[in-house]
Amino acid sequence: MSISHKQPATIPAVLAPQQAWHRWMPVWYGVFYVVLLFTTLFSQRKEAHASGPLVVLLGLSALLGIWYGFCIPTSFSQYMRSHALVSTGYLLIGWGIWFGLILLDPTYMFLLFGLYPQIFVLRPVPWNIIDAIILTILTLWRRVTSLESVNSDTLFIIAATIAGILFALFIDAIIRQSRERQRLISELEQARQELAIAERQAGVTEERQRLAHEIHDTLIQGFTSVVMHLEAADGALSEDVTLVQRHLDQARRTARENLAEARSLLWALQPEALDHASLPEVLTNLARSWSEENGVRASATITGPARSLRPEIEVTLLRAAQETLANAGKYAYATQVTLTLSYMEDEVVLDVQDNGLGFDAAQLLTSPTRQVSSGFGLKGLRERAVQLGGTLSMESTPGEGTTIAVALPALGKESYLCPEPAQEARP
């Protein structure tokens, strides 16, 4: 018998969040255009200009604004940063327009508030440092030629440029560190995805082994018993009709039990049971179908707001309900069984209560030889619950029925890592 397993779809890579300096770029763009506008308006109000230079100033200002607009798209700035020659040509064109403006009017030096940040966006280290030095040299040359001397303002420009370069290097180091952290986070997310897939595959392998043991312990042994009884009936066919009838009755009873086991296995093997219906709906259908097959009243009650859980948690709860129902029908001789699924804030609890014969729960837990020899069984049910970070508890007294409670952490489908195993609860 093989189990069909659908490989989980590959989870898309985590999208990188937008860098903080990207979010601040519109501010710098706005500063540049505001300074350009006010500088142009201020230059027009000067009476020292003739009509010709004013027209030239307006034309160069408009041309500089158009030129600066090319760097606003993020794709263009990324392309410039990876192509040194293209970004060099682009900057030289803009600096030529700006230098022409400061030759006509030194007021346009205020545009450095937008030109310096542009360098560190479009150019990587060390090119942006070289560009900043060149831009500073052009500024100092125009400053000295206009004043025909070196004053404190010139020294202040040099000091401010050095401080700006150091600050830019500091910001660049922070950006590189942020990108490295982003890369590590992406690798961690990828590792968590691979771990989730590995856990799912390990669960499939474990489930195959469990079903192999369960088929061996139930169906194979049951069919062997049927064959033995039929052979014994065939041998006693001409001797004792009562003996033949006894063997036939035993074979018929064993065949019916195996049929019930086969139906339980088929129900467990159907992956679409939880794919096309929620866990509360599946438990309700399970209680109804089990009640019809066994002639025992069974009901399912849901408390709390239902929500989607991790697949292994829902499957474990479903298997727990199947196992406890099977035990109630075969060994407890119960006339009524109640399933209660409770959704709480941090955990989900399945309680199965019957009014059957009951047993000594403490002795059953401490004596593995007295446990039911089914493939999943109470022992396997406890182990599965502990692996998922939950607990299993039993309350039973001979003649007063049995209550079995399975509590598991209410982890959603978005969780990847299993919680730390909790201590097993004992009555």
PyMOL commands that set and color helices and strands:
alter all, ss='L'
color gray80, all
select helices_A, chain A and resi 20-44+51-69+74-82+84-104+106-122+127-147+152-235+241-269+272-275+279-294+311-332+361-366+368-370+377-387
alter helices_A, ss='H'
color red, helices_A
select strands_A, chain A and resi 297-303+336-343+347-354+391-396+402-409
alter strands_A, ss='S'
color yellow, strands_A
deselect
rebuild
show_as cartoon
